[in-house]
Amino acid sequence: MTVNPREYDADELRELAGAEPVEDGSQATSQAMKPDESVRDEQFRQLLALQSERQQLDQLSRPFLTALPESELGRGVREEWLDFLVHVGGHDRTEQALGYYRRLQWITPAVEADLRGSVDRFPEPTHDRSLTAGDHRLSLLYIATLASLA
């Protein structure tokens, strides 16, 4: 079972996490953004709202992801995230990105080590590139998703 972040339904994610639906009347997005960016921004806001229901926003602390979820859905999201990172940046850049996320305290050293151990299972892409700010934001979306499933 793979989950495509572009196809996320926030209500389904809330249901999977056992949270109540969030009433949010602000569905407007900035017209200056590309469609993919506005979708990701909205998904990220919704996931942070979901996470903040589990903990008050002022109690959220870094690192955001302290353990990887063991559920089938959690494993699927983790595999999809690593596949995305390796497909875009290759093995070396993926490992650099994981170290960067640890230094930003988005993930713990234990989570980083666990993820690094899985990077080599994905094929090296024919054409890779440097990760962009948008790619890192998408990674933060994956981290928020994994944290909400843990």
Contact map, one row per residue, 1 for C-alpha under 8 A:
111000000000000000000000000000000000000000000000000000000000000000000001100100000000000000000000000000000000000000000000000000000000000000000000000000
111100000000000000000000000000000000000000000000000000000000000000000000100110010000000000000000000000000000000000000000000000000000000000000000000000
111110110000000000000000000000000000000000000000000000000000000000000000000110010000000000000000000000000000000000000000000000000000000000000000000000
011111110000000000000000000000000000000000000000000000000000000000000000000000010000000000000000000000000000000000000000000000000000000000000000000000
001111110000000000000000000000000000000000000000000000000000000000000000000000000000000000000000000000000000000000000000000000000000000000000000000000
000111110000000000000000000000000001001100000000000000000000000000000000000000000000000000000000000000000000000000000000000000000000000000000000000000
001111111000000000000000000000000000000000000000000000000000000000000000000000000000000000000000000000000000000000000000000000000000000000000000000000
001111111101100000000000000000000000000000100000000000000000000000000000000000000000000000000000000000000000000000000000000000000000000000000000000000
000000111111100000000000000000000000000000000000000000000000000000000000000000000000000000000000000000000000000000000000000000000000000000000000000000
000000011111110000000000000000000000000000100110000000000000000000000000000000000000000000000000000000000000000000000000000000000000000000000000000000
000000001111111000001000000000000000000000000000000000000000000000000000000000000000000000000000000000000000000000000000000000000000000000000000000000
000000011111111100000000000000000000000000000000000000000000000000000000000000000000000000000000000000000000000000000000000000000000000000000000000000
000000011111111110000000000000000000000000000000000000000000000000000000000000000000000000000000000000000000000000000000000000000000000000000000000000
000000000111111111111000000000000000000000000000010000000000000000000000000000000000000000000000000000000000000000000000000000000000000000000000000000
000000000011111111111000000000000000000000000000000000000000000000000000000000000000000000000000000000000000000000000000000000000000000000000000000000
000000000001111111100000000000000000000000000000000000000000000000000000000000000000000000000000000000000000000000000000000000000000000000000000000010
000000000000111111100000000000000000000000000000000000000000000000000000000000000000000000000000000000000000000000000000000000000000000000000000000110
000000000000011111110000000000000000000000000000000000000000000000000000000000000000000000000000000000000000000000000000000000000000000000000000000000
000000000000011111111000000000000000000000000000010011000000000000000000000000000000000000000000000000000000000000000000000000000000000000000000000000
000000000000011001111100000000000000000000000000000000000000000000000000000000000000000000000000000000000000000000000000000000000000000000000000000000
000000000010011000111110000000000000000000000000000000000000000000000000000000000000000000000000000000000000000000000000000000000000000000000000000000
000000000000000000011111000000000000000000000000110000000000000000000000000000000000000000000000000000000000000000000000000000000000000000000000000000
000000000000000000001111100000000000000000000000000000000000000000000000000000000000000000000000000000000000000000000000000000000000000000000000000000
000000000000000000000111111000000000000000000000000000000000000000000000000000000000000000000000000000000000000000000000000000000000000000000000000000
000000000000000000000011111000000000000000000000000000000000000000000000000000000000000000000000000000000000000000000000000000000000000000000000000000
000000000000000000000001111100000000000000000000000000000000000000000000000000000000000000000000000000000000000000000000000000000000000000000000000000
000000000000000000000001111110000000000001000000000000000000000000000000000000000000000000000000000000000000000000000000000000000000000000000000000000
000000000000000000000000011111000000000000000000000000000000000000000000000000000000000000000000000000000000000000000000000000000000000000000000000000
000000000000000000000000001111101000010001000000000000000000000000000000000000000000000000000000000000000000000000000000000000000000000000000000000000
000000000000000000000000000111111000010000000000000000000000000000000000000000000000000000000000000000000000000000000000000000000000000000000000000000
000000000000000000000000000011111100000000000000000000000000000000000000000000000000000000000000000000000000000000000000000000000000000000000000000000
000000000000000000000000000001111100000000000000000000000000000000000000000000000000000000000000000000000000000000000000000000000000000000000000000000
000000000000000000000000000011111110110000000000000000000000000000000000000000000000000000000000000000000000000000000000000000000000000000000000000000
000000000000000000000000000000111111110000000000000000000000000000000000000000000000000000000000000000000000000000000000000000000000000000000000000000
000000000000000000000000000000001111111000000000000000000000000000000000000000000000000000000000000000000000000000000000000000000000000000000000000000
000001000000000000000000000000000111111100000000000000000000000000000000000000000000000000000000000000000000000000000000000000000000000000000000000000
000000000000000000000000000000001111111110000000000000000000000000000000000000000000000000000000000000000000000000000000000000000000010000000000000000
000000000000000000000000000011001111111111000000000000000000000000000000000000000000000000000000000000000000000000000000000000000000000000000000000000
000001000000000000000000000000000011111111100000000000000000000000000000000000000000000000000000000000000000000000000000000000000000000000000000000000
000001000000000000000000000000000001111111110000000000000000000000000000000000000000000000000000000000000000000000000000000000000000000001001000000000
000000000000000000000000000000000000111111111000000000000000000000000000000000000000000000000000000000000000000000000000000000000000000000000000000000
000000000000000000000000001010000000011111111100000000000000000000000000000000000000000000000000000000000000000000000000000000000000000000000000000000
000000010100000000000000000000000000001111111110000000000000000000000000000000000000000000000000000000000000000000000000000000000000000000001000000000
000000000000000000000000000000000000000111111111000000000000000000000000000000000000000000000000000000000000000000000000000000000000000000001001000000
000000000000000000000000000000000000000011111111100000000000000000000000000000000000000000000000000000000000000000000000000000000000000000000000000000
000000000100000000000000000000000000000001111111110000000000000000000000000000000000000000000000000000000000000000000000000000000000000000000000000000
000000000100000000000000000000000000000000111111111000000000000000000000000000000000000000000000000000000000000000000000000000000000000000001001100100
000000000000000000000000000000000000000000011111111100000000000000000000000000000000000000000000000000000000000000000000000000000000000000000001000000
000000000000000000000100000000000000000000001111111110000000000000000000000000000000000000000000000000000000000000000000000000000000000000000000000000
000000000000010000100100000000000000000000000111111111000000000000000000000000000000000000000000000000000000000000000000000000000000000000000000000100
000000000000000000000000000000000000000000000011111111100000000000000000000000000000000000000000000000000000000000000000000000000000000000000001001100
000000000000000000000000000000000000000000000001111111111001000000000000000000000000000000000000000000000000000000000000000000000000000000000000000000
000000000000000000100000000000000000000000000000111111110000000000000000000000000000000000000000000000000000000000000000000000000000000000000000000000
000000000000000000100000000000000000000000000000011111110000000000000000000000000000000000000000000000000000000000000000000000000000000000000000000000
000000000000000000000000000000000000000000000000001111111011000000000000000000000000000000000000000000000000000000000000000000000000000000000000000000
000000000000000000000000000000000000000000000000000111111111000000000000000000000000000000000000000000000000000000000000000000000000000000000000000000
000000000000000000000000000000000000000000000000000100111111000000000000000000000000000000000000000000000000000000000000000000000000000000000000000000
000000000000000000000000000000000000000000000000000000011111000000000000000000000000000000000000000000000000000000000000000000000000000000000000000000
000000000000000000000000000000000000000000000000000000111111100000000000000000000000000000000000000000000000000000000000000000000000000000000000000000
000000000000000000000000000000000000000000000000000100111111110100000000000000000000000000000000000000000000000000000000000000000000000000000000000000
000000000000000000000000000000000000000000000000000000000011111100000000000000000000000000000000000000000000000000000000000000000000000000000000000000
000000000000000000000000000000000000000000000000000000000001111110000000000000000000000000000000000000001110000000000000000000000000000000000000000000
000000000000000000000000000000000000000000000000000000000000111111000000000000000000000000000000000001001111000000000000000000000000000000000000000000
000000000000000000000000000000000000000000000000000000000001111111000000000000000000000000000000000000001110000000000000000000000000000000000011001000
000000000000000000000000000000000000000000000000000000000000011111110000000000000000000000000000000000000111001000000000000000000000000000000011011000
000000000000000000000000000000000000000000000000000000000000001111110000000000000000000000000000000000000011011000000000000000000000000000000000001000
000000000000000000000000000000000000000000000000000000000000000011111000000000000000000000000000000000000001011000000000000000000000000000000000001001
000000000000000000000000000000000000000000000000000000000000000011111100010001000000000000000000000000000000001000000000000000000000000000000000011001
000000000000000000000000000000000000000000000000000000000000000000111110011000000000000000000000000000000000000000000000000000000000000000000000011011
000000000000000000000000000000000000000000000000000000000000000000011111011000000000000000000000000000000000000000000000000000000000000000000000000001
000000000000000000000000000000000000000000000000000000000000000000001111111000000000000000000000000000000000000000000000000000000000000000000000000000
100000000000000000000000000000000000000000000000000000000000000000000111111100000000000000000000000000000000000000000000000000000000000000000000000000
110000000000000000000000000000000000000000000000000000000000000000000011111110000000000000000000000000000000000000000000000000000000000000000000000000
000000000000000000000000000000000000000000000000000000000000000000011111111111000000000000000000000000000000000000000000000000000000000000000000010011
000000000000000000000000000000000000000000000000000000000000000000001111111111100000000000000000000000000000000000000000000000000000000000000000000000
111000000000000000000000000000000000000000000000000000000000000000000001111111110000000000000000000000000000000000000000000000000000000000000000000000
011000000000000000000000000000000000000000000000000000000000000000000000111111111000000000000000000000000000000000000000000000000000000000000100110000
000000000000000000000000000000000000000000000000000000000000000000010000011111111100000000000000000000000000000000000000000000000000000000000100010000
000000000000000000000000000000000000000000000000000000000000000000000000001111111110000000000000000000000000000000000000000000000000000000000000000000
011100000000000000000000000000000000000000000000000000000000000000000000000111111111000000000000000000000000000000000000000000000000000000000000000000
000000000000000000000000000000000000000000000000000000000000000000000000000011111111100000000000000000000000000000000000000000000000000000100100000000
000000000000000000000000000000000000000000000000000000000000000000000000000001111111110000000100000000000000000000100110000000000000000000000000000000
000000000000000000000000000000000000000000000000000000000000000000000000000000111111111000000000000000000000000000000000010000000000000000000000000000
000000000000000000000000000000000000000000000000000000000000000000000000000000011111111100000000000000000000000000000000000000000000000000000000000000
000000000000000000000000000000000000000000000000000000000000000000000000000000001111111111000100000000000000000000000000000000000000000000000000000000
000000000000000000000000000000000000000000000000000000000000000000000000000000000111111111101100000000000000000000000010011110000000000000000000000000
000000000000000000000000000000000000000000000000000000000000000000000000000000000011111111000000000000000000000000000000001110010000000000000000000000
000000000000000000000000000000000000000000000000000000000000000000000000000000000001111111000000000000000000000000000000000010011110000000000000000000
000000000000000000000000000000000000000000000000000000000000000000000000000000000000111111111100000000000000000000000000000010011110000000000000000000
000000000000000000000000000000000000000000000000000000000000000000000000000000000000111111111100000000000000000000000000000110011000000000000000000000
000000000000000000000000000000000000000000000000000000000000000000000000000000000000010011111110000000000000000000000011000100000000000000000000000000
000000000000000000000000000000000000000000000000000000000000000000000000000000000000000011111111000000000000000000000000000000000000000000000000000000
000000000000000000000000000000000000000000000000000000000000000000000000000000000000010011111111100000000000000000000000000000000110000000000000000000
000000000000000000000000000000000000000000000000000000000000000000000000000000000100110011111111110000000000000000000010000000000000000000000000000000
000000000000000000000000000000000000000000000000000000000000000000000000000000000000000000111111111000000000000000010010000000000000000000000000000000
000000000000000000000000000000000000000000000000000000000000000000000000000000000000000000011111111100000000000000000000000000000000000000000000000000
000000000000000000000000000000000000000000000000000000000000000000000000000000000000000000001111111110000000000000000000000000000000000000000000000000
000000000000000000000000000000000000000000000000000000000000000000000000000000000000000000000111111111000000000100110000000000000000000000000000000000
000000000000000000000000000000000000000000000000000000000000000000000000000000000000000000000011111111100000000100000000000000000000000000000000000000
000000000000000000000000000000000000000000000000000000000000000000000000000000000000000000000001111111110000000000000000000000000000000000000000000000
000000000000000000000000000000000000000000000000000000000000000000000000000000000000000000000000111111111110000000000000000000000000000000000000000000
000000000000000000000000000000000000000000000000000000000000001000000000000000000000000000000000011111111111100100000000000000000000000000000000000000
000000000000000000000000000000000000000000000000000000000000000000000000000000000000000000000000001111111100000000000000000000000000000000000000000000
000000000000000000000000000000000000000000000000000000000000000000000000000000000000000000000000000111111110000000000000000000000000000000000000000000
000000000000000000000000000000000000000000000000000000000000011100000000000000000000000000000000000011111111000000000000000000000000000000000000000000
000000000000000000000000000000000000000000000000000000000000011110000000000000000000000000000000000011111111000000000000000000000000000000010010000000
000000000000000000000000000000000000000000000000000000000000011111000000000000000000000000000000000011011111101100000000000000000000000000000010000000
000000000000000000000000000000000000000000000000000000000000001011100000000000000000000000000000000001001111111100000000000000000000000000000000000000
000000000000000000000000000000000000000000000000000000000000000000000000000000000000000000000000000001000011111110000000000000000000000000000000000000
000000000000000000000000000000000000000000000000000000000000000001100000000000000000000000000000000000000001111111000000000000000000000000000000000000
000000000000000000000000000000000000000000000000000000000000000011110000000000000000000000000000000000000011111111100000000000000000000000000000000000
000000000000000000000000000000000000000000000000000000000000000000000000000000000000000000000000011001000011111111110000000000000000000000000000000000
000000000000000000000000000000000000000000000000000000000000000000000000000000000000000000000000000000000000111111111000000000000000000000000000000000
000000000000000000000000000000000000000000000000000000000000000000000000000000000000000000000000000000000000011111111100000000000000000000000000000000
000000000000000000000000000000000000000000000000000000000000000000000000000000000100000000000000010000000000001111111110000000000000000000000000000000
000000000000000000000000000000000000000000000000000000000000000000000000000000000000000000000010010000000000000111111111000000000000000000000000000000
000000000000000000000000000000000000000000000000000000000000000000000000000000000000000000000000000000000000000011111111000000000000000000000000000000
000000000000000000000000000000000000000000000000000000000000000000000000000000000100000000000000000000000000000001111111110000000000000000000000000000
000000000000000000000000000000000000000000000000000000000000000000000000000000000100010000100110000000000000000000111111110000000000000000000000000000
000000000000000000000000000000000000000000000000000000000000000000000000000000000000000000100000000000000000000000011111111000000000000000000000000000
000000000000000000000000000000000000000000000000000000000000000000000000000000000000000000000000000000000000000000000111111000000000000000000000000000
000000000000000000000000000000000000000000000000000000000000000000000000000000000010010000000000000000000000000000000111111100000000000000000000000000
000000000000000000000000000000000000000000000000000000000000000000000000000000000000011000000000000000000000000000000001111110000000000000000000000000
000000000000000000000000000000000000000000000000000000000000000000000000000000000000011001100000000000000000000000000000011111000000000000000000000000
000000000000000000000000000000000000000000000000000000000000000000000000000000000000011111000000000000000000000000000000001111110000000000000000000000
000000000000000000000000000000000000000000000000000000000000000000000000000000000000000000000000000000000000000000000000000111110000000000000000000000
000000000000000000000000000000000000000000000000000000000000000000000000000000000000000000000000000000000000000000000000000011111000000000000000000000
000000000000000000000000000000000000000000000000000000000000000000000000000000000000001111000000000000000000000000000000000011111100000000000000000000
000000000000000000000000000000000000000000000000000000000000000000000000000000000000000111000000000000000000000000000000000000111110000000000000000000
000000000000000000000000000000000000000000000000000000000000000000000000000000000000000110001000000000000000000000000000000000011111000000000000000000
000000000000000000000000000000000000000000000000000000000000000000000000000000000000000110001000000000000000000000000000000000001111111100000000000000
000000000000000000000000000000000000000000000000000000000000000000000000000000000000000000000000000000000000000000000000000000000111111100000000000000
000000000000000000000000000000000000000000000000000000000000000000000000000000000000000000000000000000000000000000000000000000000011111110000000000000
000000000000000000000000000000000000100000000000000000000000000000000000000000000000000000000000000000000000000000000000000000000011111111000000000000
000000000000000000000000000000000000000000000000000000000000000000000000000000000000000000000000000000000000000000000000000000000011111111100000000000
000000000000000000000000000000000000000000000000000000000000000000000000000000000000000000000000000000000000000000000000000000000011111111110000000000
000000000000000000000000000000000000000000000000000000000000000000000000000000000000000000000000000000000000000000000000000000000000111111111000000000
000000000000000000000000000000000000000100000000000000000000000000000000000000000000000000000000000000000000000000000000000000000000011111111100000000
000000000000000000000000000000000000000000000000000000000000000000000000000000001000000000000000000000000000000000000000000000000000001111111110000000
000000000000000000000000000000000000000000000000000000000000000000000000000000000000000000000000000000000100000000000000000000000000000111111111000000
000000000000000000000000000000000000000100110010000000000000000000000000000000000000000000000000000000000000000000000000000000000000000011111111100000
000000000000000000000000000000000000000000000000000000000000000000000000000011001000000000000000000000000000000000000000000000000000000001111111110000
000000000000000000000000000000000000000000000000000000000000000110000000000000000000000000000000000000000110000000000000000000000000000000111111111000
000000000000000000000000000000000000000000010011001000000000000110000000000000000000000000000000000000000000000000000000000000000000000000011111111100
000000000000000000000000000000000000000000000010000000000000000000000000000010000000000000000000000000000000000000000000000000000000000000001111111110
000000000000000000000000000000000000000000000000000000000000000010011000010011000000000000000000000000000000000000000000000000000000000000000111111111
000000000000000000000000000000000000000000000000001000000000000111111000000000000000000000000000000000000000000000000000000000000000000000000011111111
000000000000000010000000000000000000000000000010011000000000000000000000000000000000000000000000000000000000000000000000000000000000000000000001111111
000000000000000110000000000000000000000000000000000000000000000000001000010000000000000000000000000000000000000000000000000000000000000000000000111111
000000000000000000000000000000000000000000000000000000000000000000111100010000000000000000000000000000000000000000000000000000000000000000000000011111
